[in-house]
Amino acid sequence: METEFTPWMSLSGGILIGLSAILLMIFNGRIAGMTGIVSGIIPPVSTDWTWRVAFLAGAVLAPLVFLASGGAIPFAVPVSLPLLALGGLIVGIGVYFGAGCTSGHGVCGMARLSPRSIAATVTFMIFTGLTVYVVRHIAGI
């Protein structure tokens, strides 16, 4: 599976992600980690659930607006549903034991120069690269 090089779309997306993280920190004093945001709307519901729902609604609605405006999001999953579920389970375990997700550590934590977030980001990037290598070149999936 080959991926397309899209520097301007990627830069635009990165800027929007960074801007949303900055605005959330400025106006709410909160980290834009999706796992933490979602955990605040799952019972027992956090007292500050309104901004969490608004943030998640924006994360869902933005791609829908992009698609409605004629944009396309090519997507292919080259593995079976059981392998996809297993991957999700492994990521969930990593999020739990890593005390946060890629957005919390990689975007917000590294921007704050958090040593824990830098270590977590380096760790998941190494294992992401290893996983891609194993899946594509050794397992041949």
C-alpha positions as CSV (number, residue, x, y, z in Angstrom):
1,M,0.0,0.0,0.0
2,E,1.5,3.3,-1.1
3,T,0.7,6.6,0.4
4,E,0.4,9.9,-1.4
5,F,2.8,12.8,-0.4
6,T,0.5,15.7,0.6
7,P,2.7,18.4,2.2
8,W,0.2,21.3,2.1
9,M,-2.7,19.3,3.4
10,S,-0.5,17.8,6.1
11,L,0.8,21.2,7.1
12,S,-2.7,22.7,7.2
13,G,-3.9,19.8,9.3
14,G,-0.9,20.1,11.7
15,I,-1.5,23.8,12.1
16,L,-5.2,23.2,12.9
17,I,-4.3,20.5,15.4
18,G,-1.7,22.8,17.1
19,L,-4.1,25.7,17.1
20,S,-6.9,23.7,18.7
21,A,-4.4,22.4,21.4
22,I,-3.2,26.0,22.1
23,L,-6.8,27.4,22.3
24,L,-7.9,24.6,24.6
25,M,-4.9,25.3,26.9
26,I,-5.5,29.1,26.8
27,F,-9.3,29.0,27.4
28,N,-9.7,25.9,29.5
29,G,-6.2,25.1,30.9
30,R,-6.6,21.6,29.6
31,I,-4.4,19.3,27.5
32,A,-5.9,18.2,24.1
33,G,-5.4,14.5,24.6
34,M,-8.3,12.7,23.1
35,T,-8.2,9.9,25.6
36,G,-8.5,12.3,28.5
37,I,-11.3,14.2,26.7
38,V,-13.3,11.1,26.0
39,S,-12.8,9.8,29.5
40,G,-14.6,12.9,30.9
41,I,-17.8,12.1,29.0
42,I,-18.0,8.5,29.9
43,P,-19.8,7.8,33.2
44,P,-19.1,9.0,35.8
45,V,-19.3,12.2,33.7
46,S,-17.0,15.0,34.5
47,T,-18.4,18.4,35.7
48,D,-16.7,20.1,32.7
49,W,-18.3,17.8,30.1
50,T,-19.6,20.6,27.8
51,W,-16.3,21.6,26.4
52,R,-15.4,18.0,26.0
53,V,-18.5,17.2,23.9
54,A,-17.9,20.4,21.9
55,F,-14.3,19.4,21.2
56,L,-15.2,15.9,20.1
57,A,-18.1,17.2,18.0
58,G,-15.6,19.4,16.2
59,A,-13.3,16.4,15.6
60,V,-16.2,14.5,14.1
61,L,-17.8,17.3,12.2
62,A,-14.7,18.8,10.6
63,P,-14.1,15.7,8.3
64,L,-17.8,15.6,7.5
65,V,-17.7,19.2,6.4
66,F,-14.6,18.5,4.3
67,L,-16.4,15.5,2.6
68,A,-19.5,17.6,2.1
69,S,-17.5,20.3,0.4
70,G,-16.3,17.8,-2.2
71,G,-13.1,16.6,-0.5
72,A,-12.1,13.0,-0.5
73,I,-10.4,10.9,2.2
74,P,-9.0,7.8,0.6
75,F,-8.9,5.0,3.2
76,A,-7.9,1.4,2.9
77,V,-7.3,-1.1,5.7
78,P,-5.1,-4.0,4.4
79,V,-5.8,-6.3,7.3
80,S,-8.7,-8.4,8.5
81,L,-11.3,-7.1,11.1
82,P,-9.9,-9.4,13.8
83,L,-6.4,-8.1,13.3
84,L,-7.7,-4.5,13.3
85,A,-9.5,-5.2,16.6
86,L,-6.3,-6.8,18.1
87,G,-4.4,-3.7,17.0
88,G,-7.0,-1.5,18.7
89,L,-6.7,-3.5,21.9
90,I,-2.9,-3.2,21.9
91,V,-3.1,0.5,21.4
92,G,-5.7,0.8,24.2
93,I,-3.3,-1.1,26.5
94,G,-0.5,1.2,25.5
95,V,-2.6,4.3,26.2
96,Y,-3.5,3.0,29.6
97,F,0.0,2.1,30.7
98,G,1.5,5.1,28.9
99,A,-0.8,7.5,30.8
100,G,-2.0,9.1,27.7
101,C,-2.4,8.9,23.9
102,T,-0.5,10.2,21.0
103,S,-2.3,13.5,20.9
104,G,-1.8,14.1,24.6
105,H,1.9,13.1,24.6
106,G,3.0,13.9,21.0
107,V,1.2,17.2,20.5
108,C,0.7,18.7,23.9
109,G,3.3,17.1,26.1
110,M,6.2,17.5,23.8
111,A,5.2,21.2,23.2
112,R,5.5,21.6,27.0
113,L,8.9,19.8,26.9
114,S,7.6,17.1,29.3
115,P,10.3,14.4,29.7
116,R,7.6,11.8,30.2
117,S,5.8,12.8,27.0
118,I,9.1,12.9,25.0
119,A,9.9,9.4,26.2
120,A,6.4,8.2,25.4
121,T,6.5,9.7,21.9
122,V,9.9,8.3,21.1
123,T,8.7,4.9,22.3
124,F,5.5,4.8,20.3
125,M,7.2,6.1,17.2
126,I,9.9,3.4,17.4
127,F,7.3,0.7,17.9
128,T,5.1,2.2,15.1
129,G,8.1,1.9,12.7
130,L,8.8,-1.6,13.8
131,T,5.2,-2.6,13.4
132,V,5.0,-1.2,9.9
133,Y,8.2,-3.0,9.0
134,V,7.1,-6.3,10.4
135,V,3.6,-6.1,8.9
136,R,4.7,-5.0,5.4
137,H,8.0,-6.7,5.0
138,I,8.0,-9.8,7.2
139,A,4.4,-10.8,7.4
140,G,3.6,-9.4,3.9
141,I,0.2,-8.2,4.9
